[in-house]
Amino acid sequence: MRGLAIFVLTITTTVAAWAQSASVPTLDGKLSASEYADVQEQGGITVAAHLSDDGSTLYVAVSAPTKGWVAIGVGSTRMDGSYMILGYSIDGAQSVSFERGKGHSHSPAPAPGAKAALTEVDGVTTLEASFPAASFVKDGKLPTIAAYGNKDDFRSIHARKTALVLMP
């Protein structure tokens, strides 16, 4: 009987550990609230974040009512200094750019280890990305900006923007 109890406890612990390690967002361009530690909506823009259990990888998502571009920036609640991921889709072809904000502008930035997925469905564009967490999360907080535009490019001005702090 004692052996059976130990076996059941071992199986339960193994399953619980597997479930924790399997609880990272799937980068499929579909923002599911159950995938992310924090999901917030402001001004029609939905943003989400999740920090891996070991703190090494940051998962973020942005979704907005547009057939144009969407973007999410982390590390600051302003463009200046933010690490940004921008994306749009034309006829199913995804265009994603990892950039660094400087003032009111941005330019391509190296993104080793970064991955992204994007969808545009029924007038809603959703972008998910993962990248090394670096020092973006401070004291459990992730300063974030998000925006969307009506064109399929990386340079047109936003139609709407928001700034908030997520708890990944």
C-alpha positions in Angstrom: 0.0 0.0 0.0 2.8 2.4 0.9 4.5 1.7 -2.5 1.2 2.5 -4.3 0.9 5.8 -2.4 4.5 6.8 -3.3 3.8 5.8 -7.0 0.7 8.0 -7.1 2.5 10.9 -5.5 5.4 10.6 -8.0 3.0 10.6 -10.9 1.0 13.6 -9.5 4.2 15.5 -9.0 5.5 14.7 -12.5 2.2 15.7 -14.1 2.2 19.0 -12.1 5.8 19.8 -13.1 5.0 19.0 -16.7 1.9 21.3 -16.7 4.0 24.2 -15.3 6.7 23.8 -17.9 4.1 23.5 -20.7 2.3 26.7 -19.7 4.1 29.0 -22.1 2.2 30.8 -24.9 2.0 29.2 -28.3 3.2 31.7 -30.9 0.4 31.2 -33.4 -0.9 34.8 -33.9 -3.9 34.0 -31.6 -4.1 35.9 -28.3 -5.7 33.5 -25.8 -6.1 35.0 -22.3 -5.3 31.6 -20.7 -1.8 31.7 -22.3 -0.7 34.9 -20.6 -0.1 35.9 -17.0 -1.5 39.4 -17.6 -4.0 40.5 -20.3 -5.3 44.1 -20.5 -7.4 46.1 -22.9 -7.3 49.8 -23.3 -8.8 51.9 -26.1 -9.6 48.9 -28.2 -6.1 47.5 -28.0 -5.5 44.2 -26.2 -2.0 43.5 -24.8 -0.6 40.6 -23.0 2.6 39.4 -21.4 4.0 36.2 -19.8 7.5 35.7 -18.3 8.9 32.1 -18.5 9.3 30.3 -15.2 13.1 30.7 -15.3 12.8 34.4 -16.2 14.8 34.1 -19.4 12.1 34.5 -22.0 9.4 37.2 -22.4 6.2 36.4 -24.4 4.1 39.4 -25.5 1.0 39.9 -27.7 -1.0 42.8 -29.1 -4.3 42.6 -30.9 -6.3 45.5 -32.4 -9.2 46.2 -34.8 -7.2 47.0 -37.9 -6.2 45.6 -41.3 -3.0 47.6 -40.9 0.0 47.3 -38.6 0.1 46.5 -34.9 3.0 47.1 -32.5 4.0 46.4 -28.9 7.0 48.0 -27.1 8.5 46.9 -23.8 10.9 48.5 -21.4 9.3 52.0 -21.3 5.8 53.5 -21.5 7.1 55.8 -24.2 8.6 55.1 -27.7 12.0 56.4 -26.7 14.0 53.5 -25.3 11.3 50.9 -26.0 12.1 47.6 -27.6 9.4 47.2 -30.2 7.9 44.5 -32.4 5.8 45.7 -35.3 3.9 43.6 -37.7 1.3 43.5 -40.5 0.0 41.0 -43.0 -0.7 41.4 -46.8 -2.6 38.6 -48.4 -1.5 36.2 -45.7 2.2 37.2 -46.0 3.6 38.3 -42.6 6.0 41.2 -42.2 7.5 41.6 -38.7 10.2 43.9 -37.6 12.1 44.2 -34.2 13.0 47.8 -33.6 14.4 50.2 -31.0 12.5 53.4 -30.2 14.5 56.7 -30.3 12.6 59.9 -29.6 9.4 59.7 -31.7 11.0 57.4 -34.3 12.3 53.8 -34.4 14.8 51.8 -36.4 15.6 48.0 -36.9 17.4 46.5 -33.9 19.2 43.1 -33.6 16.8 40.5 -32.3 18.8 37.3 -31.6 16.5 34.5 -30.3 13.4 36.5 -31.2 10.4 34.8 -32.8 7.0 36.1 -33.9 3.7 35.1 -35.4 1.0 37.3 -36.8 -2.6 36.9 -38.1 -5.2 39.2 -39.6 -8.7 37.8 -39.3 -12.0 39.6 -39.8 -10.4 43.0 -39.5 -8.4 42.2 -36.4 -4.6 42.0 -36.5 -2.8 40.0 -33.8 0.9 39.8 -33.2 2.6 37.4 -30.7 6.4 37.4 -30.0 9.0 35.9 -27.7 12.5 37.1 -27.1 15.1 37.1 -24.3 13.7 38.9 -21.3 17.0 40.9 -20.7 16.1 43.6 -18.1 12.7 44.6 -19.4 10.8 43.3 -16.3 11.7 45.3 -13.2 10.2 44.3 -9.8 7.6 42.1 -11.6 6.4 45.0 -13.7 6.7 45.4 -17.5 6.4 49.0 -18.8 4.6 48.6 -22.2 3.3 50.6 -25.1 1.1 49.4 -27.9 -0.4 50.9 -31.0 -2.0 50.2 -34.4 -2.2 51.9 -37.7 -4.4 51.6 -40.8 -1.7 50.9 -43.3 0.5 47.9 -44.1 3.9 49.4 -43.4 6.3 50.2 -40.6 6.4 54.0 -41.0 2.9 55.4 -41.0 1.6 57.1 -37.8 -0.6 55.3 -35.4 -4.4 55.5 -35.4 -4.5 54.7 -31.7 -1.9 54.1 -29.0 -1.8 53.2 -25.3 0.7 52.9 -22.5 0.4 50.6 -19.5 2.3 48.4 -17.0 1.8 44.6 -17.3 2.6 42.1 -14.6 4.0 39.1 -16.5 
